[in-house]
């Protein structure tokens, strides 16, 4: 190994990264050694506050072999004919940050809308279960509203999703997969039609479960062979149900049929286009992510970081799948707005603003001190101004389990 320390400004595509001048826990990367494949990875390092890196010149380019590149595009890999763009990550926040009152209001609106959608989807799925008929106008209306809300207030939509009580019911699960699929599709610069296909596929990916006994919908961790065979049939039954209506495109049908078949090779796609196959893989990854954080099969629910780490390790040998996981990591971000974080001081705080270019140093509102007492009003702390050896973020917490209401905390800040 030939190590060389260089400024981040000299890092280019083709170099092999083996170290950074900051803890890897404060970056959006789960790998600690890898070859830089596109400029977006360098941008993610810059957004995480990295200023110096260590490269292995035996496994990648050396600074003398290649001049620093100024290109900011990446090669499209998920959708045919998709323009080359840098993924929009939640760390890339405009300098003008919304005040706490606006954050609270956006969260309240996003939470209310999510509750409305969940109620409508529950009624939709119940009607399908009873009659075998799917109200396609309801599907079209809900997906249109979801896309509009995600485009308007993505951070709040994600917070409303994360801050809910874990609920593996069919309508809640479908709503979560739909919302995250739209967010990921937006980050990949999918057009409106593609977002609709991806979102509808995510919403209805488990529609076939309406045709099996309700006690099997939550998929117990152990099933008899006959039960497993019946459960596994929900993908083909779901596609058959949608084909009866005749109003859904091939992309939606591909998602419903193939969201569990993530490792299929090109020759095993049963006539699917590369785009349709990619959509199914995107929804399949998000489906597994939600199952891990909600404990869908009876396992202990994981944190978002734990779930993403497991998915990354699970698919690290598949370049296409691991890239989808990496994009999902970027969309969710290091410490998203509204997230509850634990500090090195023992305090708990809500993330109220992202520092452009330094996502690991957000503005926080401390809501619980090191002794477990609530802070009224919450105390603002800007980590970018913390002295050497001062507070740092240790981990992301579950606000529900901590007994804290993020919207209330933000309104207390604004009062």
LINMO-V710212 format. One record per helix or strand. SS is the DSSP state (H for helix, E for strand). FROM is the first residue (numbers start at 0). TO is the last residue. If there is no record, write none. Layout:
SS | FROM | TO
SS | FROM | TO
This chain:
E | 2 | 6
H | 7 | 9
E | 15 | 19
H | 23 | 25
E | 33 | 34
H | 38 | 46
E | 47 | 47
E | 51 | 55
H | 99 | 130
H | 135 | 151
H | 153 | 161
H | 169 | 186
H | 191 | 203
H | 206 | 210
H | 213 | 215
H | 224 | 231
H | 233 | 244
H | 249 | 257
H | 265 | 267
H | 273 | 293
H | 303 | 313
H | 318 | 331
E | 339 | 342
E | 347 | 354
E | 357 | 367
E | 373 | 381
H | 382 | 384
E | 392 | 396
H | 398 | 401
H | 405 | 413
